[in-house]
Amino acid sequence: MQFNRLASNVSWIILLVLAIPSFLVLASWNSLPGDFMYPVKRGMEDLLLAAVSSSQDLTAKLSVQYSERRFVEATSLIAEKHSVVGLSYFEQQVQATQEKIQNTTDPKTQQNLKNQLVSNLQTYNQQLEETKTQVTTTNANNNVVTQTPPVNNPVTNIPVTSTPVVVVVTATPTIHIEKETAKSITTATEAQKITTVPTETAASSPVQPSSNAQIVAAIDQTQEHITKTIKELENNNQENSHQDNKQQNDNGQQKEGQKNKKD
């Protein structure tokens, strides 16, 4: 009887231990940079990477998936919160993914992952271009000034004229400040400007909205990073292909030389 009770308690403890990570994963799955659960989401990703760290190939595959996740977060932040914070996380993840792909041990897996990342980056670049076009169009629409036609009096059909405005100008008293006092005021003002420089937003801090111009500039920077990464990956593919062809030619010449010796 006591054994059954003990086994039941152990089972509940095991279920509780397994349920906590599952709950954290589900609760943080759709979180974005600036959300309370976003650090938990990134922490779970790091734990999964640590679990497969013994296999470079699995680590690279996970990193490719994380790059896609960072891109979804970045575009969601732009659409929902008008923020570009996610673009920097996306660029960092792409760079880390590129490095992990280079460290893979299987040449075939490395080639497949490079091709997959290049294809994904090309898709991301197109989607960012569409997002930038939408932001630019919205900004242009907001700058349109609608001109109101003149209003006529419905009774006399006489145009309504604006009422003259009388502006009263008062003399502003002149304040004489000594040079030393003026210098102190200027120094204090400059110090206040320095102390109000915004700091970098942390992942768990609320993100600040960006203007349309800032969003377009950030997208341009990310697109430059994507284009650079694609060129590097394609150049690596060409170098690897050249090395493979050279290795095949060397092997063919070696076999032909051995055959000639036998003859």
Secondary structure, 3 states (H helix, E strand, C coil): CHHHHHHHHHHHHHHHHHHHHHHHHHHHCCCCCCCCCHHHHHHHHHHHHHHCCCCHHHHHHHHHHHHHHHHHHHHHHHHHHCCCHHHHHHHHHHHHHHHHHHCCCCHHHHHHHHHHHHHHHHHHHHHHHHHHHHHHHHHHHHCCCCCCCCCECCCCCCECCCCCCCCCCCCCCCCCCCHHHHHHHHHHHHHHHHHCCCCCCCCCCCCCCCCHHHHHHHHHHHHHHHHHHHHHHHHHHHHHHHHHHHHHHHHHHHHHHHHHHHC
